[in-house]
Amino acid sequence: MKTKLLPLILAACLYSCSTKDDSKNSGGTYVSPSINYKGQFRKGHFRKAMSTDKNVYKNRSRSKYYYQTRGKYRRKKKNN
């Protein structure tokens, strides 16, 4: 009885350890590692999912306008 139960418990333990729940990466797609045209290695990463909001283009243009005019990365005006 013990000899039949031990492999079953071991297999269940290995299966539970191998199936990870990547909830922080759900909804995105995995981009596999590759080599670009210069021969440089690119690491694999998760690409964020596209938004399904109907106002996505309006929000994107509003954000772009904010950062170009008064955001954190604005260009400083030169005084001549």
PyMOL Python script that loads the backbone (N, CA, C, O; Angstrom):
from pymol import cmd

cmd.read_pdbstr("""\
ATOM      1  N   MET A   1       0.814  -1.186   0.000  1.00  0.00           N
ATOM      2  CA  MET A   1       0.000   0.000   0.000  1.00  0.00           C
ATOM      3  C   MET A   1       0.866   1.262   0.000  1.00  0.00           C
ATOM      4  O   MET A   1       0.612   2.194  -0.763  1.00  0.00           O
ATOM      5  N   LYS A   2       1.899   1.286   0.868  1.00  0.00           N
ATOM      6  CA  LYS A   2       2.769   2.457   0.940  1.00  0.00           C
ATOM      7  C   LYS A   2       3.563   2.648  -0.347  1.00  0.00           C
ATOM      8  O   LYS A   2       3.791   3.780  -0.774  1.00  0.00           O
ATOM      9  N   THR A   3       3.981   1.558  -0.962  1.00  0.00           N
ATOM     10  CA  THR A   3       4.793   1.677  -2.174  1.00  0.00           C
ATOM     11  C   THR A   3       3.961   2.216  -3.338  1.00  0.00           C
ATOM     12  O   THR A   3       4.517   2.857  -4.229  1.00  0.00           O
ATOM     13  N   LYS A   4       2.663   1.981  -3.361  1.00  0.00           N
ATOM     14  CA  LYS A   4       1.810   2.512  -4.427  1.00  0.00           C
ATOM     15  C   LYS A   4       1.423   3.962  -4.146  1.00  0.00           C
ATOM     16  O   LYS A   4       1.212   4.738  -5.079  1.00  0.00           O
ATOM     17  N   LEU A   5       1.330   4.323  -2.907  1.00  0.00           N
ATOM     18  CA  LEU A   5       0.887   5.660  -2.526  1.00  0.00           C
ATOM     19  C   LEU A   5       2.015   6.692  -2.623  1.00  0.00           C
ATOM     20  O   LEU A   5       1.773   7.855  -2.947  1.00  0.00           O
ATOM     21  N   LEU A   6       3.240   6.263  -2.344  1.00  0.00           N
ATOM     22  CA  LEU A   6       4.379   7.183  -2.358  1.00  0.00           C
ATOM     23  C   LEU A   6       4.620   7.803  -3.736  1.00  0.00           C
ATOM     24  O   LEU A   6       4.770   9.023  -3.812  1.00  0.00           O
ATOM     25  N   PRO A   7       4.666   7.029  -4.839  1.00  0.00           N
ATOM     26  CA  PRO A   7       4.858   7.673  -6.154  1.00  0.00           C
ATOM     27  C   PRO A   7       3.703   8.592  -6.530  1.00  0.00           C
ATOM     28  O   PRO A   7       3.897   9.602  -7.206  1.00  0.00           O
ATOM     29  N   LEU A   8       2.494   8.233  -6.087  1.00  0.00           N
ATOM     30  CA  LEU A   8       1.355   9.074  -6.391  1.00  0.00           C
ATOM     31  C   LEU A   8       1.455  10.427  -5.679  1.00  0.00           C
ATOM     32  O   LEU A   8       1.155  11.462  -6.275  1.00  0.00           O
ATOM     33  N   ILE A   9       1.865  10.426  -4.440  1.00  0.00           N
ATOM     34  CA  ILE A   9       2.043  11.672  -3.680  1.00  0.00           C
ATOM     35  C   ILE A   9       3.197  12.483  -4.254  1.00  0.00           C
ATOM     36  O   ILE A   9       3.112  13.707  -4.345  1.00  0.00           O
ATOM     37  N   LEU A  10       4.264  11.814  -4.638  1.00  0.00           N
ATOM     38  CA  LEU A  10       5.412  12.497  -5.222  1.00  0.00           C
ATOM     39  C   LEU A  10       5.044  13.149  -6.555  1.00  0.00           C
ATOM     40  O   LEU A  10       5.440  14.282  -6.829  1.00  0.00           O
ATOM     41  N   ALA A  11       4.291  12.434  -7.375  1.00  0.00           N
ATOM     42  CA  ALA A  11       3.872  12.980  -8.669  1.00  0.00           C
ATOM     43  C   ALA A  11       2.943  14.174  -8.470  1.00  0.00           C
ATOM     44  O   ALA A  11       3.049  15.163  -9.195  1.00  0.00           O
ATOM     45  N   ALA A  12       2.036  14.096  -7.500  1.00  0.00           N
ATOM     46  CA  ALA A  12       1.134  15.205  -7.225  1.00  0.00           C
ATOM     47  C   ALA A  12       1.901  16.426  -6.728  1.00  0.00           C
ATOM     48  O   ALA A  12       1.575  17.557  -7.091  1.00  0.00           O
ATOM     49  N   CYS A  13       2.904  16.204  -5.913  1.00  0.00           N
ATOM     50  CA  CYS A  13       3.716  17.305  -5.400  1.00  0.00           C
ATOM     51  C   CYS A  13       4.505  17.976  -6.526  1.00  0.00           C
ATOM     52  O   CYS A  13       4.564  19.203  -6.603  1.00  0.00           O
ATOM     53  N   LEU A  14       5.101  17.179  -7.385  1.00  0.00           N
ATOM     54  CA  LEU A  14       5.855  17.731  -8.510  1.00  0.00           C
ATOM     55  C   LEU A  14       4.951  18.501  -9.464  1.00  0.00           C
ATOM     56  O   LEU A  14       5.342  19.545  -9.986  1.00  0.00           O
ATOM     57  N   TYR A  15       3.750  17.993  -9.692  1.00  0.00           N
ATOM     58  CA  TYR A  15       2.812  18.675 -10.589  1.00  0.00           C
ATOM     59  C   TYR A  15       2.372  20.015 -10.005  1.00  0.00           C
ATOM     60  O   TYR A  15       2.276  21.011 -10.722  1.00  0.00           O
ATOM     61  N   SER A  16       2.109  20.034  -8.714  1.00  0.00           N
ATOM     62  CA  SER A  16       1.664  21.284  -8.097  1.00  0.00           C
ATOM     63  C   SER A  16       2.780  22.321  -8.068  1.00  0.00           C
ATOM     64  O   SER A  16       2.512  23.519  -8.148  1.00  0.00           O
ATOM     65  N   CYS A  17       4.017  21.879  -7.955  1.00  0.00           N
ATOM     66  CA  CYS A  17       5.146  22.819  -7.960  1.00  0.00           C
ATOM     67  C   CYS A  17       5.422  23.347  -9.361  1.00  0.00           C
ATOM     68  O   CYS A  17       5.892  24.475  -9.515  1.00  0.00           O
ATOM     69  N   SER A  18       5.136  22.547 -10.383  1.00  0.00           N
ATOM     70  CA  SER A  18       5.461  22.953 -11.741  1.00  0.00           C
ATOM     71  C   SER A  18       4.422  23.893 -12.337  1.00  0.00           C
ATOM     72  O   SER A  18       4.742  24.655 -13.249  1.00  0.00           O
ATOM     73  N   THR A  19       3.195  23.858 -11.849  1.00  0.00           N
ATOM     74  CA  THR A  19       2.162  24.741 -12.392  1.00  0.00           C
ATOM     75  C   THR A  19       2.095  25.991 -11.536  1.00  0.00           C
ATOM     76  O   THR A  19       1.500  25.992 -10.459  1.00  0.00           O
ATOM     77  N   LYS A  20       2.713  27.052 -12.028  1.00  0.00           N
ATOM     78  CA  LYS A  20       2.728  28.321 -11.305  1.00  0.00           C
ATOM     79  C   LYS A  20       1.561  29.172 -11.777  1.00  0.00           C
ATOM     80  O   LYS A  20       1.155  29.103 -12.937  1.00  0.00           O
ATOM     81  N   ASP A  21       1.035  29.962 -10.880  1.00  0.00           N
ATOM     82  CA  ASP A  21      -0.041  30.875 -11.209  1.00  0.00           C
ATOM     83  C   ASP A  21       0.562  32.250 -11.433  1.00  0.00           C
ATOM     84  O   ASP A  21       0.908  32.945 -10.477  1.00  0.00           O
ATOM     85  N   ASP A  22       0.690  32.645 -12.695  1.00  0.00           N
ATOM     86  CA  ASP A  22       1.250  33.953 -13.026  1.00  0.00           C
ATOM     87  C   ASP A  22       0.118  34.962 -13.170  1.00  0.00           C
ATOM     88  O   ASP A  22      -0.168  35.431 -14.272  1.00  0.00           O
ATOM     89  N   SER A  23      -0.518  35.289 -12.068  1.00  0.00           N
ATOM     90  CA  SER A  23      -1.665  36.184 -12.125  1.00  0.00           C
ATOM     91  C   SER A  23      -1.246  37.603 -12.495  1.00  0.00           C
ATOM     92  O   SER A  23      -2.041  38.334 -13.087  1.00  0.00           O
ATOM     93  N   LYS A  24      -0.026  38.015 -12.165  1.00  0.00           N
ATOM     94  CA  LYS A  24       0.394  39.365 -12.525  1.00  0.00           C
ATOM     95  C   LYS A  24       0.637  39.499 -14.021  1.00  0.00           C
ATOM     96  O   LYS A  24       0.627  40.614 -14.543  1.00  0.00           O
ATOM     97  N   ASN A  25       0.853  38.400 -14.718  1.00  0.00           N
ATOM     98  CA  ASN A  25       1.103  38.445 -16.146  1.00  0.00           C
ATOM     99  C   ASN A  25      -0.106  37.978 -16.954  1.00  0.00           C
ATOM    100  O   ASN A  25       0.002  37.783 -18.164  1.00  0.00           O
ATOM    101  N   SER A  26      -1.244  37.797 -16.307  1.00  0.00           N
ATOM    102  CA  SER A  26      -2.403  37.317 -17.041  1.00  0.00           C
ATOM    103  C   SER A  26      -2.916  38.417 -17.952  1.00  0.00           C
ATOM    104  O   SER A  26      -2.891  39.595 -17.596  1.00  0.00           O
ATOM    105  N   GLY A  27      -3.372  38.032 -19.109  1.00  0.00           N
ATOM    106  CA  GLY A  27      -3.878  38.996 -20.059  1.00  0.00           C
ATOM    107  C   GLY A  27      -2.828  39.484 -21.035  1.00  0.00           C
ATOM    108  O   GLY A  27      -3.179  40.063 -22.062  1.00  0.00           O
ATOM    109  N   GLY A  28      -1.575  39.275 -20.759  1.00  0.00           N
ATOM    110  CA  GLY A  28      -0.517  39.698 -21.659  1.00  0.00           C
ATOM    111  C   GLY A  28      -0.016  38.531 -22.491  1.00  0.00           C
ATOM    112  O   GLY A  28      -0.497  37.406 -22.358  1.00  0.00           O
ATOM    113  N   THR A  29       0.944  38.807 -23.342  1.00  0.00           N
ATOM    114  CA  THR A  29       1.543  37.756 -24.153  1.00  0.00           C
ATOM    115  C   THR A  29       3.038  37.721 -23.896  1.00  0.00           C
ATOM    116  O   THR A  29       3.655  38.751 -23.623  1.00  0.00           O
ATOM    117  N   TYR A  30       3.609  36.547 -23.984  1.00  0.00           N
ATOM    118  CA  TYR A  30       5.038  36.378 -23.758  1.00  0.00           C
ATOM    119  C   TYR A  30       5.782  36.548 -25.071  1.00  0.00           C
ATOM    120  O   TYR A  30       5.461  35.889 -26.060  1.00  0.00           O
ATOM    121  N   VAL A  31       6.769  37.425 -25.085  1.00  0.00           N
ATOM    122  CA  VAL A  31       7.626  37.626 -26.252  1.00  0.00           C
ATOM    123  C   VAL A  31       8.895  36.835 -25.999  1.00  0.00           C
ATOM    124  O   VAL A  31       9.625  37.103 -25.045  1.00  0.00           O
ATOM    125  N   SER A  32       9.152  35.864 -26.852  1.00  0.00           N
ATOM    126  CA  SER A  32      10.287  34.973 -26.637  1.00  0.00           C
ATOM    127  C   SER A  32      11.609  35.681 -26.929  1.00  0.00           C
ATOM    128  O   SER A  32      11.640  36.632 -27.711  1.00  0.00           O
ATOM    129  N   PRO A  33      12.699  35.229 -26.309  1.00  0.00           N
ATOM    130  CA  PRO A  33      13.999  35.847 -26.570  1.00  0.00           C
ATOM    131  C   PRO A  33      14.423  35.648 -28.018  1.00  0.00           C
ATOM    132  O   PRO A  33      14.108  34.630 -28.635  1.00  0.00           O
ATOM    133  N   SER A  34      15.136  36.623 -28.549  1.00  0.00           N
ATOM    134  CA  SER A  34      15.538  36.548 -29.948  1.00  0.00           C
ATOM    135  C   SER A  34      16.840  37.308 -30.154  1.00  0.00           C
ATOM    136  O   SER A  34      17.390  37.890 -29.219  1.00  0.00           O
ATOM    137  N   ILE A  35      17.317  37.292 -31.376  1.00  0.00           N
ATOM    138  CA  ILE A  35      18.527  38.017 -31.756  1.00  0.00           C
ATOM    139  C   ILE A  35      18.127  39.016 -32.831  1.00  0.00           C
ATOM    140  O   ILE A  35      17.511  38.636 -33.827  1.00  0.00           O
ATOM    141  N   ASN A  36      18.468  40.292 -32.646  1.00  0.00           N
ATOM    142  CA  ASN A  36      18.062  41.311 -33.607  1.00  0.00           C
ATOM    143  C   ASN A  36      19.014  41.340 -34.805  1.00  0.00           C
ATOM    144  O   ASN A  36      19.920  40.514 -34.913  1.00  0.00           O
ATOM    145  N   TYR A  37      18.795  42.293 -35.692  1.00  0.00           N
ATOM    146  CA  TYR A  37      19.569  42.343 -36.935  1.00  0.00           C
ATOM    147  C   TYR A  37      21.033  42.682 -36.707  1.00  0.00           C
ATOM    148  O   TYR A  37      21.859  42.423 -37.583  1.00  0.00           O
ATOM    149  N   LYS A  38      21.380  43.253 -35.560  1.00  0.00           N
ATOM    150  CA  LYS A  38      22.774  43.568 -35.255  1.00  0.00           C
ATOM    151  C   LYS A  38      23.486  42.405 -34.578  1.00  0.00           C
ATOM    152  O   LYS A  38      24.689  42.473 -34.323  1.00  0.00           O
ATOM    153  N   GLY A  39      22.740  41.329 -34.285  1.00  0.00           N
ATOM    154  CA  GLY A  39      23.330  40.186 -33.621  1.00  0.00           C
ATOM    155  C   GLY A  39      23.278  40.281 -32.109  1.00  0.00           C
ATOM    156  O   GLY A  39      23.913  39.488 -31.414  1.00  0.00           O
ATOM    157  N   GLN A  40      22.533  41.239 -31.596  1.00  0.00           N
ATOM    158  CA  GLN A  40      22.423  41.407 -30.151  1.00  0.00           C
ATOM    159  C   GLN A  40      21.272  40.567 -29.609  1.00  0.00           C
ATOM    160  O   GLN A  40      20.237  40.423 -30.260  1.00  0.00           O
ATOM    161  N   PHE A  41      21.458  40.023 -28.431  1.00  0.00           N
ATOM    162  CA  PHE A  41      20.459  39.174 -27.800  1.00  0.00           C
ATOM    163  C   PHE A  41      19.391  40.015 -27.123  1.00  0.00           C
ATOM    164  O   PHE A  41      19.710  40.950 -26.389  1.00  0.00           O
ATOM    165  N   ARG A  42      18.128  39.692 -27.363  1.00  0.00           N
ATOM    166  CA  ARG A  42      17.013  40.365 -26.705  1.00  0.00           C
ATOM    167  C   ARG A  42      16.374  39.412 -25.716  1.00  0.00           C
ATOM    168  O   ARG A  42      16.030  38.285 -26.074  1.00  0.00           O
ATOM    169  N   LYS A  43      16.208  39.853 -24.465  1.00  0.00           N
ATOM    170  CA  LYS A  43      15.625  39.009 -23.427  1.00  0.00           C
ATOM    171  C   LYS A  43      14.128  38.820 -23.667  1.00  0.00           C
ATOM    172  O   LYS A  43      13.465  39.683 -24.241  1.00  0.00           O
ATOM    173  N   GLY A  44      13.614  37.686 -23.223  1.00  0.00           N
ATOM    174  CA  GLY A  44      12.181  37.446 -23.286  1.00  0.00           C
ATOM    175  C   GLY A  44      11.470  38.233 -22.206  1.00  0.00           C
ATOM    176  O   GLY A  44      12.022  38.455 -21.129  1.00  0.00           O
ATOM    177  N   HIS A  45      10.241  38.658 -22.489  1.00  0.00           N
ATOM    178  CA  HIS A  45       9.484  39.439 -21.523  1.00  0.00           C
ATOM    179  C   HIS A  45       7.992  39.302 -21.807  1.00  0.00           C
ATOM    180  O   HIS A  45       7.592  38.786 -22.850  1.00  0.00           O
ATOM    181  N   PHE A  46       7.178  39.769 -20.867  1.00  0.00           N
ATOM    182  CA  PHE A  46       5.736  39.777 -21.054  1.00  0.00           C
ATOM    183  C   PHE A  46       5.319  41.134 -21.589  1.00  0.00           C
ATOM    184  O   PHE A  46       5.700  42.169 -21.043  1.00  0.00           O
ATOM    185  N   ARG A  47       4.537  41.125 -22.655  1.00  0.00           N
ATOM    186  CA  ARG A  47       3.994  42.351 -23.223  1.00  0.00           C
ATOM    187  C   ARG A  47       2.622  42.585 -22.605  1.00  0.00           C
ATOM    188  O   ARG A  47       1.812  41.661 -22.521  1.00  0.00           O
ATOM    189  N   LYS A  48       2.364  43.789 -22.181  1.00  0.00           N
ATOM    190  CA  LYS A  48       1.093  44.098 -21.546  1.00  0.00           C
ATOM    191  C   LYS A  48      -0.054  43.926 -22.537  1.00  0.00           C
ATOM    192  O   LYS A  48       0.116  44.092 -23.745  1.00  0.00           O
ATOM    193  N   ALA A  49      -1.216  43.591 -22.003  1.00  0.00           N
ATOM    194  CA  ALA A  49      -2.391  43.413 -22.843  1.00  0.00           C
ATOM    195  C   ALA A  49      -2.899  44.764 -23.322  1.00  0.00           C
ATOM    196  O   ALA A  49      -2.718  45.778 -22.648  1.00  0.00           O
ATOM    197  N   MET A  50      -3.530  44.774 -24.482  1.00  0.00           N
ATOM    198  CA  MET A  50      -4.130  45.992 -25.004  1.00  0.00           C
ATOM    199  C   MET A  50      -5.368  46.329 -24.193  1.00  0.00           C
ATOM    200  O   MET A  50      -6.081  45.432 -23.742  1.00  0.00           O
ATOM    201  N   SER A  51      -5.622  47.590 -24.007  1.00  0.00           N
ATOM    202  CA  SER A  51      -6.789  48.025 -23.263  1.00  0.00           C
ATOM    203  C   SER A  51      -8.044  47.833 -24.105  1.00  0.00           C
ATOM    204  O   SER A  51      -8.020  48.015 -25.322  1.00  0.00           O
ATOM    205  N   THR A  52      -9.126  47.470 -23.456  1.00  0.00           N
ATOM    206  CA  THR A  52     -10.399  47.309 -24.159  1.00  0.00           C
ATOM    207  C   THR A  52     -11.321  48.495 -23.902  1.00  0.00           C
ATOM    208  O   THR A  52     -12.502  48.457 -24.247  1.00  0.00           O
ATOM    209  N   ASP A  53     -10.777  49.548 -23.295  1.00  0.00           N
ATOM    210  CA  ASP A  53     -11.560  50.734 -23.016  1.00  0.00           C
ATOM    211  C   ASP A  53     -11.870  51.461 -24.319  1.00  0.00           C
ATOM    212  O   ASP A  53     -11.019  51.538 -25.205  1.00  0.00           O
ATOM    213  N   LYS A  54     -13.090  51.998 -24.438  1.00  0.00           N
ATOM    214  CA  LYS A  54     -13.474  52.697 -25.670  1.00  0.00           C
ATOM    215  C   LYS A  54     -12.789  54.048 -25.805  1.00  0.00           C
ATOM    216  O   LYS A  54     -12.714  54.588 -26.909  1.00  0.00           O
ATOM    217  N   ASN A  55     -12.288  54.606 -24.706  1.00  0.00           N
ATOM    218  CA  ASN A  55     -11.639  55.917 -24.731  1.00  0.00           C
ATOM    219  C   ASN A  55     -10.122  55.825 -24.766  1.00  0.00           C
ATOM    220  O   ASN A  55      -9.434  56.763 -24.364  1.00  0.00           O
ATOM    221  N   VAL A  56      -9.600  54.710 -25.239  1.00  0.00           N
ATOM    222  CA  VAL A  56      -8.154  54.490 -25.141  1.00  0.00           C
ATOM    223  C   VAL A  56      -7.363  55.508 -25.969  1.00  0.00           C
ATOM    224  O   VAL A  56      -6.315  55.973 -25.520  1.00  0.00           O
ATOM    225  N   TYR A  57      -7.836  55.862 -27.157  1.00  0.00           N
ATOM    226  CA  TYR A  57      -7.095  56.806 -27.994  1.00  0.00           C
ATOM    227  C   TYR A  57      -7.169  58.216 -27.419  1.00  0.00           C
ATOM    228  O   TYR A  57      -6.196  58.966 -27.490  1.00  0.00           O
ATOM    229  N   LYS A  58      -8.311  58.577 -26.853  1.00  0.00           N
ATOM    230  CA  LYS A  58      -8.451  59.883 -26.232  1.00  0.00           C
ATOM    231  C   LYS A  58      -7.540  60.003 -25.014  1.00  0.00           C
ATOM    232  O   LYS A  58      -6.890  61.031 -24.821  1.00  0.00           O
ATOM    233  N   ASN A  59      -7.492  58.963 -24.197  1.00  0.00           N
ATOM    234  CA  ASN A  59      -6.641  58.988 -23.008  1.00  0.00           C
ATOM    235  C   ASN A  59      -5.162  59.027 -23.382  1.00  0.00           C
ATOM    236  O   ASN A  59      -4.369  59.706 -22.729  1.00  0.00           O
ATOM    237  N   ARG A  60      -4.797  58.298 -24.430  1.00  0.00           N
ATOM    238  CA  ARG A  60      -3.403  58.266 -24.861  1.00  0.00           C
ATOM    239  C   ARG A  60      -2.958  59.629 -25.378  1.00  0.00           C
ATOM    240  O   ARG A  60      -1.858  60.086 -25.069  1.00  0.00           O
ATOM    241  N   SER A  61      -3.813  60.277 -26.166  1.00  0.00           N
ATOM    242  CA  SER A  61      -3.440  61.591 -26.695  1.00  0.00           C
ATOM    243  C   SER A  61      -3.405  62.634 -25.580  1.00  0.00           C
ATOM    244  O   SER A  61      -2.577  63.544 -25.614  1.00  0.00           O
ATOM    245  N   ARG A  62      -4.299  62.512 -24.588  1.00  0.00           N
ATOM    246  CA  ARG A  62      -4.292  63.437 -23.453  1.00  0.00           C
ATOM    247  C   ARG A  62      -3.004  63.281 -22.642  1.00  0.00           C
ATOM    248  O   ARG A  62      -2.414  64.270 -22.208  1.00  0.00           O
ATOM    249  N   SER A  63      -2.582  62.054 -22.446  1.00  0.00           N
ATOM    250  CA  SER A  63      -1.358  61.800 -21.696  1.00  0.00           C
ATOM    251  C   SER A  63      -0.136  62.319 -22.459  1.00  0.00           C
ATOM    252  O   SER A  63       0.775  62.899 -21.869  1.00  0.00           O
ATOM    253  N   LYS A  64      -0.130  62.105 -23.761  1.00  0.00           N
ATOM    254  CA  LYS A  64       0.981  62.585 -24.585  1.00  0.00           C
ATOM    255  C   LYS A  64       1.064  64.108 -24.521  1.00  0.00           C
ATOM    256  O   LYS A  64       2.152  64.669 -24.392  1.00  0.00           O
ATOM    257  N   TYR A  65      -0.075  64.768 -24.611  1.00  0.00           N
ATOM    258  CA  TYR A  65      -0.106  66.228 -24.526  1.00  0.00           C
ATOM    259  C   TYR A  65       0.402  66.702 -23.168  1.00  0.00           C
ATOM    260  O   TYR A  65       1.165  67.665 -23.097  1.00  0.00           O
ATOM    261  N   TYR A  66      -0.011  66.039 -22.096  1.00  0.00           N
ATOM    262  CA  TYR A  66       0.419  66.432 -20.748  1.00  0.00           C
ATOM    263  C   TYR A  66       1.934  66.344 -20.613  1.00  0.00           C
ATOM    264  O   TYR A  66       2.573  67.282 -20.136  1.00  0.00           O
ATOM    265  N   TYR A  67       2.506  65.227 -21.031  1.00  0.00           N
ATOM    266  CA  TYR A  67       3.949  65.070 -20.855  1.00  0.00           C
ATOM    267  C   TYR A  67       4.753  65.953 -21.791  1.00  0.00           C
ATOM    268  O   TYR A  67       5.902  66.273 -21.488  1.00  0.00           O
ATOM    269  N   GLN A  68       4.183  66.359 -22.923  1.00  0.00           N
ATOM    270  CA  GLN A  68       4.905  67.270 -23.808  1.00  0.00           C
ATOM    271  C   GLN A  68       4.850  68.709 -23.323  1.00  0.00           C
ATOM    272  O   GLN A  68       5.772  69.479 -23.592  1.00  0.00           O
ATOM    273  N   THR A  69       3.798  69.088 -22.619  1.00  0.00           N
ATOM    274  CA  THR A  69       3.649  70.490 -22.232  1.00  0.00           C
ATOM    275  C   THR A  69       4.072  70.760 -20.796  1.00  0.00           C
ATOM    276  O   THR A  69       4.858  71.676 -20.560  1.00  0.00           O
ATOM    277  N   ARG A  70       3.570  69.983 -19.818  1.00  0.00           N
ATOM    278  CA  ARG A  70       3.875  70.317 -18.430  1.00  0.00           C
ATOM    279  C   ARG A  70       4.198  69.096 -17.599  1.00  0.00           C
ATOM    280  O   ARG A  70       4.081  69.143 -16.375  1.00  0.00           O
ATOM    281  N   GLY A  71       4.592  68.034 -18.207  1.00  0.00           N
ATOM    282  CA  GLY A  71       4.855  66.812 -17.480  1.00  0.00           C
ATOM    283  C   GLY A  71       6.257  66.755 -16.911  1.00  0.00           C
ATOM    284  O   GLY A  71       7.007  67.730 -16.949  1.00  0.00           O
ATOM    285  N   LYS A  72       6.585  65.617 -16.394  1.00  0.00           N
ATOM    286  CA  LYS A  72       7.869  65.416 -15.725  1.00  0.00           C
ATOM    287  C   LYS A  72       9.042  65.550 -16.689  1.00  0.00           C
ATOM    288  O   LYS A  72      10.114  66.015 -16.300  1.00  0.00           O
ATOM    289  N   TYR A  73       8.849  65.149 -17.934  1.00  0.00           N
ATOM    290  CA  TYR A  73       9.959  65.087 -18.887  1.00  0.00           C
ATOM    291  C   TYR A  73       9.958  66.251 -19.873  1.00  0.00           C
ATOM    292  O   TYR A  73      10.517  66.132 -20.964  1.00  0.00           O
ATOM    293  N   ARG A  74       9.349  67.360 -19.513  1.00  0.00           N
ATOM    294  CA  ARG A  74       9.278  68.470 -20.458  1.00  0.00           C
ATOM    295  C   ARG A  74      10.649  69.078 -20.682  1.00  0.00           C
ATOM    296  O   ARG A  74      11.547  68.970 -19.846  1.00  0.00           O
ATOM    297  N   ARG A  75      10.785  69.715 -21.823  1.00  0.00           N
ATOM    298  CA  ARG A  75      12.038  70.394 -22.131  1.00  0.00           C
ATOM    299  C   ARG A  75      12.060  71.731 -21.409  1.00  0.00           C
ATOM    300  O   ARG A  75      11.043  72.419 -21.318  1.00  0.00           O
ATOM    301  N   LYS A  76      13.199  72.080 -20.911  1.00  0.00           N
ATOM    302  CA  LYS A  76      13.334  73.374 -20.242  1.00  0.00           C
ATOM    303  C   LYS A  76      13.553  74.443 -21.282  1.00  0.00           C
ATOM    304  O   LYS A  76      14.302  74.255 -22.240  1.00  0.00           O
ATOM    305  N   LYS A  77      12.888  75.574 -21.083  1.00  0.00           N
ATOM    306  CA  LYS A  77      13.012  76.689 -22.028  1.00  0.00           C
ATOM    307  C   LYS A  77      14.363  77.373 -21.813  1.00  0.00           C
ATOM    308  O   LYS A  77      14.797  77.598 -20.683  1.00  0.00           O
ATOM    309  N   LYS A  78      15.003  77.691 -22.916  1.00  0.00           N
ATOM    310  CA  LYS A  78      16.292  78.369 -22.846  1.00  0.00           C
ATOM    311  C   LYS A  78      16.078  79.875 -22.819  1.00  0.00           C
ATOM    312  O   LYS A  78      15.286  80.408 -23.597  1.00  0.00           O
ATOM    313  N   ASN A  79      16.766  80.547 -21.942  1.00  0.00           N
ATOM    314  CA  ASN A  79      16.705  82.016 -21.886  1.00  0.00           C
ATOM    315  C   ASN A  79      17.887  82.578 -22.659  1.00  0.00           C
ATOM    316  O   ASN A  79      19.042  82.344 -22.302  1.00  0.00           O
ATOM    317  N   ASN A  80      17.590  83.326 -23.728  1.00  0.00           N
ATOM    318  CA  ASN A  80      18.666  83.898 -24.556  1.00  0.00           C
ATOM    319  C   ASN A  80      19.050  85.262 -24.083  1.00  0.00           C
ATOM    320  O   ASN A  80      19.937  85.890 -24.662  1.00  0.00           O
TER     321      ASN A  80
END
""", "prot")
cmd.dss("prot")
cmd.show_as("cartoon", "prot")
cmd.util.cbc("prot")
cmd.orient("prot")
